[in-house]
Amino acid sequence: MRRKLPSTAALAAFEAAARHQSFTRAADELALTQSAVCRQIAALEAFVGVALFRRTRRGVVLTDAGAAYSRRVRARLEEVERDALELMTTGSAGGVLELGVLPTFAAKWLLPRLRGYLAAHPGVTVNLTPRTRPFLFDETGLDATIYAGEAGWPGTEAHFLRAETLIAVGSPALRAEALRGRSEPLQAGDLARLPRLQISTRPQLWRQWFEQAGVEVRDAMAGSRMELFSLISEAAVQGLGVALLPRFLVEAELARGSLVQLVEMELPSDRAYWLIVPQRRSANPLVAGFRDWLVAQAAATDEPLRPPAGAP
């Protein structure tokens, strides 16, 4: 045994106790006695020479050193678990690609194309994990992620997939109600009088929309807030309000007629969709192959779009 490698049993007991902030609950999870968990953690503290918990009358509390160490231990144990699951499910063939995704982008754009990739790469498993905000790859087991926003994450490579154009959509019933008693089509200013749906991660979209239209709206940021485009598009289908959505994410709804474009104006977005790959994984054959396939799929779309000016 390496002299500076603590026992995995002690690390597992420590991680569970840190997560629960309780030796008793950690013991229940691990099917051990509380005293066994106490012994494992005491042995770990003696091994590293640092107090990991403070004992109080109400139980135990992580020290600052213990809190920092617990995050690292949790990440390492999760990696070991993923490696074991990968070996169990795929054996020596293929491989497993861990991909972070924007849920709506994955459902509307990636999944319809993924069957072709899997058919061409038998034995490969692609696992999808929702990620809507920036994160540190070292704290996850992800090989890459699809992200909408600005590229240039430290220690990563960014591969452009496509840009974004936003349109105002709503249900046919909502449009009919807004048009009642008039023959001319809706204008951008008419949307100020309709309930608006807001994307919580991009609260300025409606303000930008009205500014481009030259319409002054004091409560442009008012309306129900949701974090995912998929939730907002379904809310719009149900007639709950008007939504600003990327055109390519609602093409199916527009074709079916469950959503309609309310005005002709479009809002070019300053955001783009990227595949972000940590540099340490960029040379991995599985990651590199998927990257090349995904970029080619994006370039072959009906509406190839260029990255924003100044993008890497």
N, C-alpha and C positions, 0 to 999 in steps of 0.2 A: 504493500500500500504506500502511495506517495505520502511523505511526511506532512505535507501541508494540505492534504485533501481530507476534509471532515467526512464523517460517515453519512451516507445518504439517508439513513433512518433518522439521524439527528436533524438533518436539513429538512426532511419531510415534516417532522414534528414541529420544528421551528416555523416553517412556512404556514402550516395550518394554525398554529397558535397565534401567529402574527395577523393572519387574515381574520380570525375570529375574535382576536383580543381576549382569548380565553383558553386556558389549559384544558378545562373540562370539555368544552365544545370540540377542541382539537382531538381530545381522546375519543370522543364519540365518533367523530369522522373517521379516525384511523383504526377504530376497534381496539384501542389500547386502554389501559387504566390511566387515571390522571397522574398517578405517581410515576408511571413509565414515561409519560410525556415530560414531566418535571425532570426526570433523570436525564433524558435525551438532551433537553435544552441546557441543563446545568453542564453536561459534558461538552456541548458545543461552546458555551460561554468560556469554559476552562480552556478549550482548544484554541479559540481565537484571542483569549485574554481580554475580552471586552464584555461589559454588561449589555445584554440585549433587551432585557425587560426590567422595569421597576415594579416591585411588589407594593401594592397599596391595600388598604382595608377593603376596597371594592373589587379587587382582583389584580390583574397585571396590565401594565401599560408599556408600550415599546419606548425605548430610549431613542434619541435621535440617530445614534449609530445603528440600533436595531431596525428602525424604520427604513433607513437607506439600504441596509443589508437585505432586508426582507424583500424589497423590490427586485434586487438582483437575483436572489435565490429563487423567487417565484418565476422569473423569466427563464432561468436555467432549467428548472424542473419542468416547465412547460415545453421547452425545447427537447429535453430527453423523452418526455411523453410523446411528443409529435413524432420524433424519430422512431420510437417503438411502434406507434400506430402505422407509420409509413411502411416499415418493414413487414408488419403483420398483414397489411392490405395489398401490398404490391410485390413483396418478395424482392427478387433481384431484377425484375423487368420494369421498364418504363420509368417511373418516378412520380413524385408528387410536387405540384406547383402550388404554393400558397400565395394567393392573390387578394389584395385588398381592392374593394370596388365601391363605387357609388351605387347604391341599391337601384335607383331608377335607370341609370345608364346601363347597369348590368342586365336588368330585366328587359329593357326595350331595345338595346343595341347589341350588347355582347352575347347574351344567351342565344339569340337566333342564329348567330354565326359560330358559336362554340362547337356545335355538333360537327362542323366541317373539320375543325382542328383536331378534335378527339378521334374522328374517323381516320385522319392521316397520321395519328400518333397513338396507335393501340398500346395499352399498358400504362399510359400517362393518366394521372388523376389530377384534376384542377379543383382545388378547394377555394371557395369564395367567402371572404369575410367583409362585412360592411365597414367602411371607413369614410366618413364625410368631412373630417377635419385633418389638418397636418398632424404628424406624430413622429416619434423617433423609431427608426427601424430596429435599433438595438434592443428596444423594449418589446418587440414582437418577433414572431417567427415568419414574417412575411418575406417573400422573395421580391415582390414588386407591388405597386398599387396604382390604380387608375384614379386620377385626381382632377378636379375642376378648379382652376384658379391660376396662380402664378407658379411657374417652375422655379428652379434654383434652390431646392432644398440642399443644405450642406451635405457633402459626401454622397451625392446621388447623381445619376444621369437622367435627363428629362427627354422623352421622345414624344413629339407632337402627334396627336391623333386628329383633332378637329377643333374648329372654333365654334361659336355659338351665336345664333340669332334668335331673339325672343319675340314672341307674338302674343297678343292678348286673345284669350279664348274663353268661351263660356258655353253653357248648354243651349240647345236650340230654344228651349222654353224661356230661358233668361233673356235671350235676344228678342224673342217675340214680345215679351213683356216690355222691354225697353223701347221697342219700336211701335208700341200700341198707339194708334191715332196719328201716325206720321208715315210718309212714303219714302222720304230720303234715308240713305243708309246712316248707320251710326258713325259719329266722329269721335276722335280721341277724347274731347272734352266731355262727351256723354258718359264715359266710364267713371268720371268723378262722382256721378250720382248713383253708381251701382256698388253693391258690396264687393270689396276686394279681398283676395286671398294673398297672404304675404308669406314669403319663404324666410324663415327665421335666420338663416345663415347669410342672407343677402337682403337686409332690410331697406336698402336704398333703391331697389329696382323700380318701384312705382314712382318714386320721386324723379328718377332719371327719365322714365317714360314720359311723364307729363312735361318735364323740362324740354325734352326733344320736340314734343308736340306744341310747345309754346303755350301751355295751359297752366295757370297758377292754381294750385290746389294746396290748401293749408294742411289738410289731414291726409296727405299722400301716404303716410306710413300706417294709417289706421286699417284695421281688418284682422280677421283670424290669422294666427301665425302657425305654421307647420314647418317641420324641419326638412321633409323630403319632398321632392318633386312628385313622386308617386302619390303621396297623400293629397297634395294640392290638385293634381290632375283629376283624381277621383272625386274630390270635393267639388271641382268645377263640373264634372259630369253629372253630379247629383244636384246641380243648380244652386250650390251654396254661395257662389260668387264668381267674379272674374279673376282669371289667373294669368300671370305672365310666365310663359313656359318656352323652353327651347323647342323650335319647330320639329327637329328630328326626333324628339322624345314623345311627341303626340301625333305622329303621322298616322298611326293605326286608328286613333280616336277620330281624327279628322276624316279619314277615309270611310269609317263606319257612320259618321254623322252624329256620334254621341257628343262631340265637341265641334264648335264652329269658330272660325276666326272672326272676331267682332269688328275690327277695323283693319284697313289695309296697311297701316303703318307698322314697321318692324323696328326693333331696337337692337342694333349691333352691340354685342357684349364685349367688354374688355377681357373676358375670361376665355380660357381655352381648356380643352381636355387633353391630359398628358398621361403617359405611362411613366411612372417614377420608379427607377431601379437603383438600389444602393450599389455603389461602385464595387463593393466586395462581392456582389452576386452577378455583376454584369458579364463576367467571362464564363459563368456556369452554362454548359451546353443547353440544358433544358430551359433556363431563363432566356438565354439569347435566342433560341429558336422560337419561343413564344413571342418575344419582343418583335422579331422580324415578321412573324405571321400577323400580329396585331396591327403593326404599322402599315403593312400591305393591305389589310382589310380596310383600314381607315382611308387609305389613299384611293381605294376602289369604290368608295361610296358615290352615290349619284351627285352629291354636291360637295366636291373636294374644296376644303377651305384652308386658307393659310393661317399660320400662327400670328398673333398680334405683333405689331411693330415693337422691336426691342426685346422680343422673347429670345431665349437661348437656343 
